[in-house]
Amino acid sequence: MSDYRFAVNKPDRVLINHNTVRPAELKAVYESLTDDRPVQDILSDFAQEKEGNIQECINFLHAIDLLERSREDRAVSPLNRDILPDLAFEPRLLYHLRQQRYPKDHLTRIQNVALETDDRSVTLNVLLPQVKGELDQYHFDWNKTKLRMWRALGTQLGLVSETKTRGVILSPCRRLLYDLLDLYEQQRDTDLYSALIWIENFFNVFETTTGSPRVHPAVSDVLQNMESEGVLEFRGMSDAKSEVTLPESVHTQRSRSVSVYELEPMPESPAYQYPLSQFEQVIIQ
């Protein structure tokens, strides 16, 4: 990857307090930045009543180094566009969240804590005391409003999903994993362990990396779903330098070790779309 650049003169507001930010609008603003643009031109792209929300989106994108602002604060320009230039907006935003340094790293660390439950889902009632206990070093108080912001952001980016009965499902969407595995294969090889280590630049994948690396069940479920659909194939190799353990799932009654993967063409089905795709046609009005 190219060298990552941090934006200058970032807004001071805590990222998780951007409660009005909607990923669909973040994506629309970011994708409008083919070059330097006056802020007023960006605001004019949207309905007048949305100007406050769009200004918040600009501030958020600036805070996570997706854009840079001029000294006069009148124009913005894309930042870090040369890093993985073919990457979709959703994994790109997750990547930028992972690059943030303390104390701006709090949004991505919530998922880390959630996966430590070793379960496939978690409710906010269960997650809140765990976050309070493990992430008490920040200069704000954790509450459900903040966790709802993380949940809404993660759901629309395809990192997690929300249900009425089980709370937050900690499995990423198929499209997110497919895109990242595909990109890794194009750039390097099909070694599964190396690919998953690389994917941890975007979000946590492993339950443990000691001994035989074990994929978290919430992530492994998606990988094995893709396998059952004929989109992804795993193989073990006797001369492999590294193996990855996939825990038992509805598809396999026992854990197994695999070392390489192979992707088939991505299906044209809703299951292989990002959640934001359904909003792309309606956010301007």
C-alpha positions in Angstrom: 0.0 0.0 0.0 1.1 3.6 -0.6 2.0 5.7 2.4 -1.0 6.8 4.4 -1.4 10.5 4.9 -3.2 12.1 7.9 -5.2 15.2 7.2 -4.3 18.4 8.9 -6.5 20.7 11.0 -9.0 17.9 11.7 -12.2 18.7 13.5 -12.1 18.2 17.2 -15.5 16.5 17.5 -15.4 12.9 18.7 -16.1 10.6 15.8 -18.8 8.6 17.6 -20.7 11.8 18.3 -21.5 12.3 14.6 -24.9 10.8 15.2 -26.5 12.5 12.1 -24.0 11.1 9.7 -25.4 8.6 7.2 -23.1 6.4 5.3 -25.1 6.8 2.1 -24.5 10.5 2.2 -20.8 10.0 3.1 -20.5 7.8 0.0 -22.2 10.4 -2.2 -20.0 13.2 -1.0 -16.8 11.2 -1.3 -17.6 9.9 -4.8 -18.3 13.5 -5.9 -14.7 14.4 -5.2 -13.1 13.6 -8.6 -10.9 16.6 -7.9 -10.8 19.7 -5.8 -14.3 21.1 -5.2 -15.7 24.1 -3.4 -17.7 23.1 -0.4 -20.6 25.2 -1.6 -20.8 23.1 -4.9 -21.0 20.0 -2.8 -23.8 21.4 -0.7 -25.6 22.4 -3.9 -25.7 18.8 -5.0 -28.2 18.0 -2.3 -31.6 19.3 -1.2 -31.3 22.5 0.8 -32.7 21.0 4.0 -29.8 18.5 4.0 -27.0 21.1 4.1 -26.4 20.5 7.8 -26.1 16.8 7.3 -23.7 17.2 4.3 -21.5 19.6 6.3 -21.3 16.9 9.0 -20.3 14.4 6.3 -17.5 16.7 5.1 -16.3 17.1 8.7 -16.4 13.3 9.2 -14.6 12.5 6.0 -12.0 15.1 6.9 -11.6 13.6 10.4 -10.8 10.1 9.0 -8.4 11.4 6.2 -10.6 10.8 3.2 -10.5 14.4 2.3 -8.4 17.5 2.9 -9.7 21.0 3.4 -8.1 24.2 2.2 -6.8 26.8 4.6 -9.7 29.1 3.9 -12.1 26.1 4.5 -13.9 26.8 1.2 -12.7 23.8 -0.8 -12.0 20.2 -0.3 -9.9 17.6 -2.2 -9.7 13.8 -2.0 -6.9 12.4 0.2 -5.3 8.9 0.1 -7.1 8.1 -3.2 -3.9 6.4 -4.4 -4.2 3.7 -1.7 -5.9 0.7 -3.2 -7.6 2.9 -5.9 -10.0 0.2 -7.0 -11.4 -0.4 -3.5 -15.1 0.2 -3.0 -16.2 3.0 -0.6 -17.4 0.6 2.1 -14.1 -1.2 2.8 -12.2 2.1 2.2 -14.0 3.8 5.0 -13.4 0.8 7.3 -9.7 0.9 6.4 -9.5 4.6 7.3 -11.2 4.0 10.6 -8.5 1.4 11.4 -5.8 3.9 10.6 -6.9 6.4 13.2 -4.7 6.8 16.3 -5.8 7.2 19.9 -8.1 8.8 20.8 -9.8 8.6 17.3 -9.5 4.9 17.1 -12.6 4.2 19.3 -15.1 3.4 16.6 -13.1 0.5 15.2 -12.3 -0.9 18.7 -16.0 -1.5 19.5 -16.0 -4.4 17.0 -12.9 -5.8 18.6 -14.7 -5.9 22.0 -17.8 -7.3 20.4 -15.9 -10.2 18.9 -14.3 -11.0 22.3 -17.7 -12.4 23.4 -16.8 -15.4 21.2 -20.4 -15.4 20.0 -21.9 -14.7 16.6 -24.1 -11.9 17.9 -24.4 -9.5 20.8 -27.1 -7.1 22.2 -26.3 -3.6 23.1 -27.3 -4.5 26.7 -24.5 -7.0 26.8 -22.0 -5.0 24.8 -22.3 -1.7 26.7 -20.8 -2.9 30.1 -18.0 -4.7 28.2 -17.1 -1.6 26.2 -17.2 0.5 29.4 -14.8 -1.9 31.1 -12.4 -2.3 28.2 -12.5 1.1 26.6 -12.5 3.4 29.6 -9.5 5.3 28.5 -11.4 7.8 26.3 -12.5 11.2 27.4 -16.2 10.6 27.1 -18.8 8.3 28.7 -20.0 5.3 26.8 -23.8 4.9 26.4 -26.3 3.2 24.2 -26.6 6.3 21.9 -22.9 5.9 21.0 -23.2 2.2 20.4 -26.3 2.8 18.2 -24.1 5.2 16.1 -21.5 2.4 15.7 -24.3 -0.2 14.9 -25.9 2.1 12.2 -22.5 2.8 10.6 -21.4 -0.8 10.7 -24.7 -2.1 9.4 -24.8 0.2 6.4 -21.2 -0.6 5.5 -21.8 -4.3 5.6 -19.6 -4.9 8.7 -22.4 -6.2 10.9 -26.2 -6.5 10.6 -29.1 -5.9 13.0 -31.9 -8.2 14.0 -34.8 -7.7 16.4 -34.3 -11.1 18.1 -30.5 -11.5 18.3 -29.2 -7.9 18.4 -26.1 -7.2 16.3 -25.0 -10.1 14.1 -21.2 -9.8 14.0 -20.8 -11.3 10.5 -19.7 -9.1 7.6 -21.7 -9.2 4.4 -20.6 -11.5 1.6 -19.7 -8.7 -0.7 -17.3 -7.2 1.7 -15.3 -10.4 2.2 -15.5 -11.2 -1.5 -14.1 -7.8 -2.6 -11.2 -8.0 -0.1 -10.3 -11.7 -0.9 -10.5 -10.8 -4.6 -8.2 -7.8 -4.2 -5.7 -9.7 -2.2 -5.6 -12.5 -4.8 -5.0 -10.0 -7.6 -2.1 -8.3 -5.8 -0.5 -11.3 -4.1 -1.6 -14.9 -3.9 -4.3 -17.2 -2.5 -2.8 -18.1 0.8 -5.8 -17.8 3.2 -3.9 -17.0 6.3 -2.0 -14.1 4.6 -5.2 -12.8 3.1 -7.0 -12.8 6.4 -4.1 -11.1 8.1 -4.3 -8.4 5.4 -8.1 -8.1 5.9 -7.4 -7.2 9.5 -6.4 -3.8 8.1 -10.1 -3.3 7.7 -11.7 -5.3 10.6 -11.0 -8.1 13.0 -11.2 -11.6 11.6 -9.5 -14.0 14.0 -10.7 -15.5 17.2 -7.1 -16.3 18.1 -3.8 -16.1 16.3 -1.8 -18.2 18.8 -1.0 -21.8 17.7 -3.2 -22.6 14.8 -4.9 -19.4 13.8 -8.7 -19.7 14.3 -11.2 -17.6 12.4 -13.9 -16.0 14.5 -17.2 -18.0 14.1 -19.1 -14.9 13.0 -16.6 -14.5 10.1 -16.1 -18.2 9.4 -19.9 -18.6 9.0 -19.9 -16.2 6.0 -16.8 -17.8 4.4 -18.5 -21.2 4.7 -21.8 -19.8 3.4 -19.9 -18.6 0.3 -18.3 -22.0 0.0 -21.7 -23.7 0.2 -22.9 -21.4 -2.6 -20.0 -22.4 -4.8 -18.5 -18.9 -4.7 -15.5 -19.8 -2.6 -13.4 -23.0 -2.5 -11.0 -23.9 0.3 -8.2 -26.5 0.1 -5.6 -27.9 2.5 -2.1 -28.5 1.2 0.4 -30.8 2.7 3.3 -28.4 2.0 1.5 -25.3 3.1 3.5 -22.9 5.3 0.4 -21.9 7.3 -3.1 -23.2 7.9 -6.2 -21.5 9.2 -8.9 -23.2 11.4 -12.5 -22.7 10.4 -14.7 -23.6 13.4 -17.8 -25.8 13.1 -20.9 -24.2 11.5 -24.2 -25.2 10.1 -22.3 -26.5 7.0 -19.7 -28.5 8.9 -20.1 -30.3 12.2 -16.5 -30.0 13.1 -13.7 -27.6 12.7 -11.2 -28.0 9.9 -7.9 -26.6 8.7 -7.5 -25.0 5.3 -4.6 -23.2 3.6 -5.6 -21.7 0.2 -8.7 -20.3 -1.4 -10.1 -19.9 -4.8 -12.8 -17.5 -5.9 -15.4 -18.0 -8.5 -17.2 -15.1 -10.3 -19.4 -13.1 -8.0 -23.1 -13.9 -8.3 -25.5 -11.2 -9.3 -27.7 -11.5 -6.3 -28.8 -9.3 -3.4 -26.7 -11.3 -1.0 -23.6 -10.1 -2.9 -24.4 -6.4 -2.7 -23.4 -3.8 -0.2 -26.3 -2.6 2.0 -25.8 0.9 0.7 -26.7 -0.1 -2.8 -30.4 0.3 -2.1 -30.0 3.9 -1.0 -27.9 5.2 -3.8 -30.7 6.4 -6.0 -32.6 8.3 -3.3 -30.1 10.3 -1.2 -29.8 13.5 -3.4 -33.5 14.4 -2.9 
